[in-house]
Structures are given as structure tokens and as C-alpha cells.
Amino acid sequence: MRRGRASAAGGDGFGIEQRIILLSAATGERRREAGERIDGRLVGLDWSLLSELLSAQRLLPTLGPRVLDLAGGAAPDEFAVAVAEAIEATRRQDALLQLIAARTIAALGDADIASTALKGPALGEALYGEAGRRLSSDIDLLVAPEQLRRAVEVVRGLGYAPPTDHVGANGLPLLHFALAHERGELPPLELHWRVHWYETRFARERLLGPGDGDWRPAPVDELTALLLFYARDGFTGLRQATDLGAWWDAFGAELSPGALAEPARAYPALEPALTAALRVAERTVGFPAERAIGSAGALGPRGRIAVRLSEPHPYHSQAQLFAEIGLIDGLLAPPRDLWAFVRRQVAPPAEVIREHVEKAQRGRATSTLGHSLRVLGRFALAIARTLRSRSSRDRDVFPAAETEGA
């Protein structure tokens, strides 16, 4: 995953474009605090590179309007036009996704299968105040695990091909069944039975509604789900961190101090993931972690390493990136799940290895032993990275002592 060409990079290797992106992803409070130090910094900004970086991270419609606000009229017309076009294209995509999701939820309901949309256009509109701001490319629906197979048959009746996901001894996939439309006319659809590796009850008990399209979980449960998505994906990139900052701006006032301590107590296997996600979100976008979880949010040694591994602007290879996501999984896994982590990330079944190679369309499948040795080697590289340098996100986005062009 490349970083793009350098531009006015500081001592930490971040150019002004990356700093602007990181700032625009932050909570409103952090943006207001840092915005006073932006004047004069935009002179050397490469607006075409900024647009390219935002597009590559699928954040142009989300963060473009914030960048325009931060620029205060200094942005060129071409950038403003690109942002407007991205929002309009996303709005059209949102309309399609919402139409197909509503149709699918209705079909599932007709079969007495309750389902709930995860993330998607509805969440984007709630977080950012308008349609077209949060780019989605597929539909994610949650159903109860005992109804998952029946849900697949219902969705197949809408023209979708059978899923090919590996199924465990319990008859369930790791997270979801992924279905593609047979004629490629409708967006991909994923039927989830849970939202994180370490949970089997939280999604069903807190996120699965009655099956109508207007239901939303309680604020504390919605926030918990967003944090779990962030941890499950290894804190990669800025999309989910941006969602967390936007969630706080929109709904933080509804959350009582320490509210996240309750789901952490109710689902103790999730506490390390929740706490680490809060700490990463705090460093990356200014999410107020202490206010959200209170004294319950203590990180152990493994959790601290996971936080240090987080990277909002990944610069290493895709294979290394996926390995670090897997390592974070292992660092946050409860002890009883360590063998499941090994089977998930280090030594998966041979058919899973082949499937990953086919999806990546590069390289060739190796034996489980060969795959495991490669993954463990990448784990070692990741640990070495945390030992030799501290994350650039520990520094201020616009350090007060930084000189122009530094």
C-alpha cells in the first residue's frame, strides 16, 4: 500500500497533505484546536496529491468538506469540484444500497428472519448529517446464527450465487457468508452472525433488532460495535477512526460518563479490544477515551503493543499490513481464544489459504507450514518496527515549534 509521493515532509515523514487528512478526520474539538495553527501551512500544499490520497483511502466525500472548511477559501476550484462530484456519486451509490438492503430485509422478514443493517448508508447519514458522505460498496446484514443458513437461501432467491466461505465445525463461517450477485447487477452482500472474532453473544443480544429498517441499537451498543469493527480490522487506515470521531460529535452528549464500562463487564472477552480501540481512536482522532470508559479502560502489556502497532497511514506492503492486522488480533484475543487465533491467522486450513491467494490474484498457494512461517516472520518484522521507532501519531499534527517547510 503506497504512501504517494512525498511533499513538504517533516521529521516524522508526514507531508502537509497527510497532516491535513489526519486533522480533518479528527473530532470537532481537535479540529478547532489545531485549526488556529493552519494559517500559512496551505501554501505548499499539493491539492492534486491531497485529492489522490483521499480518493485512495475512500475518504474524499467524507473528509473533503472538512478540508474545504479548514482551508477557509484557499482551496482551488478543482478540489471543490472533485469533492462535490464524489459526494454526488456516493449519494447515488447510497440510494442503490439502501434500496437493495430494504428489499433484502423485507424478504428475510417474510421468511420470519429478523435482520439488521450494519454500518452502511444509514449510519453515514446519521454520523455526517447528509447522504453521500460515507462511501460503501456492499451491504452488511446481521442475522441470528441459527437462521444464517435459511437467510442464505432467501438471499439466493434474489439472484445471488452461493457463498464459498470456509465453514467451521459449528457449521458457521468465521464472521459472515459473502454473496455475490450471479449477473453482477447488484452489490455484494454479507450475512453476518457476529461482528468480532471474540464474541458469540454481543451482536445477537445488542445489535439484532426486530427486522424493520428503521431500528437502531442503543447509542452505547452502536459505539461498541464501531469500536469492535475498528479493532477487528487492526486499526487500519482512517475510515473507521473518522467514523468514531464523527460518532462522538453527533452522539457523544447522549453517552453518560463511563458508559462503555457496562458492555465491557457484560462481555469480558471484548474488553481488551474495546479498550485498545478507544486508545487508538484517542491518539488518532481525539476520541475522549477516559470519558467513554472511565477507570475500566486499563491496557495490559499485549494491549499496549497492539496500540503501538496501529497505523493510520500504512506504508508497508499489503502482505505485511494483513500480517499486522493478524498480530493485533492475537494480542487482543482472550487466552481461551488463542488457539482459535492460530487457526484464524497463522495456520488456517489449506482451502482458506488458496481462497486468499485467488482473491489477491497474486502469488501461489503454499502449504499450511509455509504460510505459517511467512506469517510468523512478518509478525517479527512488526514487533521490530514498534521497538525501533515510536509512531508519528504520538506527535502533534501541527507542532507549535515546527518551522515552515520543515
PyMOL commands that set and color helices and strands:
alter all, ss='L'
color gray80, all
select helices_A, chain A and resi 16-24+28-35+47-56+60-71+77-110+120-128+145-156+202-207+219-232+239-254+261-266+268-285+289-296+301-309+318-332+335-346+350-360+368-388+392-394
alter helices_A, ss='H'
color red, helices_A
select strands_A, chain A and resi 116-117+139-142+176-179+189-192
alter strands_A, ss='S'
color yellow, strands_A
deselect
rebuild
show_as cartoon
